[in-house]
């Protein structure tokens, strides 16, 4: 089975387990850690984050309670990853729900290779991404209607 197919199936399995509240055996395995944490934090799996038709994404697991945003990402592969994708999801969430990153606490987690990487982005970093999304979305819309090339 190809790695991408395996990853897709593992994500679907994790989503189903989280939705059903079925915890996996306690282990240091990436999938088990991810699923069990998402259930423990009462997160929503596979949540669409939408700013526009030009800019959207799907968070593997997300929760927002008491001004605390938590986004978790499960990586089944071995290639190098970064928190940037999760920072973009944070910006999309703030745009979609009209939240100021300065007014909320944010924790991002990457689950990969039996490790959990935790990151608390600065509000300034999220504001920069928000600004880029807004600017590029406007540019893309102008290109679509033929005002720019």
C-alpha positions in Angstrom: 0.0 0.0 0.0 1.3 3.5 -0.9 2.2 5.8 2.0 -0.4 8.3 0.9 -3.1 5.7 0.9 -2.0 4.4 4.3 -2.0 8.0 5.6 -5.5 8.6 4.3 -6.8 5.4 5.9 -5.1 6.1 9.2 -6.6 9.6 9.3 -10.1 8.1 8.6 -9.6 5.6 11.3 -8.5 8.2 13.8 -11.4 10.4 12.9 -13.9 7.6 13.5 -12.3 6.6 16.8 -12.4 10.2 18.0 -16.0 10.7 16.9 -17.0 7.5 18.7 -15.0 8.3 21.7 -13.0 5.0 21.4 -9.7 5.4 23.1 -6.8 3.3 21.9 -4.5 1.3 24.2 -2.2 3.6 26.2 1.1 3.6 24.3 3.8 6.0 23.0 2.7 5.2 19.4 1.8 8.3 17.4 -1.7 7.3 16.5 -2.6 6.2 20.0 -1.3 9.5 21.5 -3.1 11.6 18.9 -6.5 9.8 19.2 -6.4 9.6 23.0 -5.5 13.3 23.4 -8.2 14.4 20.9 -10.8 12.4 22.9 -9.4 13.7 26.2 -9.6 17.3 25.1 -13.0 16.8 23.5 -11.8 17.9 20.1 -13.6 17.8 16.8 -11.8 15.8 14.1 -11.5 16.8 10.5 -12.9 20.3 10.9 -13.1 22.5 7.8 -11.6 26.0 8.4 -12.9 28.4 5.7 -12.0 32.0 4.9 -12.8 32.0 1.2 -12.9 29.8 -1.9 -9.2 30.7 -2.3 -8.1 29.9 1.3 -9.3 27.1 3.5 -8.1 23.9 5.2 -9.0 21.0 7.3 -7.7 20.7 10.8 -7.1 17.1 11.9 -8.5 17.9 15.4 -9.6 21.2 16.9 -11.2 22.6 20.1 -12.0 26.1 21.2 -13.2 26.6 24.8 -12.9 29.4 27.3 -10.7 31.4 24.8 -8.3 28.5 24.4 -7.7 27.3 20.8 -6.1 23.9 20.5 -5.2 22.4 17.1 -3.6 19.0 16.7 -2.1 17.5 13.5 -1.4 13.8 13.0 1.4 12.9 10.6 1.7 9.3 9.6 4.7 9.8 7.4 8.3 10.3 8.2 9.0 13.4 6.1 10.0 16.6 7.9 7.1 18.8 9.0 6.7 22.2 10.5 4.2 24.1 12.6 3.5 26.6 9.8 0.5 24.6 8.6 -1.0 24.7 12.1 -0.3 28.5 12.3 -2.2 28.9 9.0 -5.1 26.9 10.5 -5.0 29.2 13.5 -5.2 32.3 11.2 -8.1 30.8 9.3 -9.9 30.0 12.5 -9.4 33.6 13.8 -10.6 35.0 10.4 -13.6 32.7 10.2 -14.8 33.4 13.8 -13.6 37.0 13.8 -11.2 36.5 16.8 -8.2 38.5 17.6 -5.2 36.3 18.3 -4.2 38.6 21.1 -7.4 37.7 22.9 -7.0 33.9 23.0 -4.5 31.3 24.2 -3.2 29.0 21.5 -1.6 25.6 21.6 -0.6 23.7 18.5 0.5 20.0 18.5 2.2 17.9 15.9 2.0 14.1 16.4 4.7 12.3 14.4 7.3 9.5 14.8 6.0 8.7 18.3 6.6 12.3 19.5 4.5 15.2 20.3 5.8 18.7 19.4 4.0 21.5 21.2 4.1 25.1 20.0 2.4 28.3 21.3 2.6 30.8 18.5 2.9 34.5 19.2 -0.2 36.6 18.3 2.1 38.7 16.1 3.0 35.6 14.0 -0.7 34.8 13.6 -1.5 38.4 12.7 1.2 38.3 9.9 -0.4 35.2 8.4 -3.9 36.7 8.7 -2.6 39.8 6.8 -1.1 37.7 4.1 -4.3 35.6 3.7 -6.4 38.8 3.3 -3.9 40.4 0.8 -3.5 37.3 -1.4 -7.2 36.5 -1.3 -8.0 39.9 -2.7 -5.3 39.5 -5.4 -6.6 36.1 -6.4 -10.2 37.6 -6.7 -8.9 40.4 -8.9 -7.1 37.9 -11.1 -10.3 35.8 -11.4 -12.3 38.7 -12.7 -9.5 39.9 -15.0 -8.4 43.0 -13.2 -4.8 41.8 -12.6 -2.4 39.5 -14.5 
